[in-house]
């Protein structure tokens, strides 16, 4: 992911890097305040599944992949 796309993703997800590595690729995971979830920008994957609560303010509108949040903006 190029720097411009990463900056757009950071804004869309209200996110920033953290210290924990991605279990798939080893790059730093990021944390999304918007969706209260960790994700890997390189793998374009959430670190955990969304919860099943249809009324959850974080999970109900979470896109399948982090990069799809750019389409929601």
WOTA-V40007 format. One record per helix or strand. SS is the DSSP state (hx for helix, st for strand). FROM is the first residue (numbers start at 1). LEN is the number of residues. Records with the same first field share a line. If there is no record, write none. Layout:
SS = FROM-LEN ; FROM-LEN
This chain:
hx = 3-11 ; 66-7
st = 15-7 ; 28-5 ; 37-4 ; 45-2
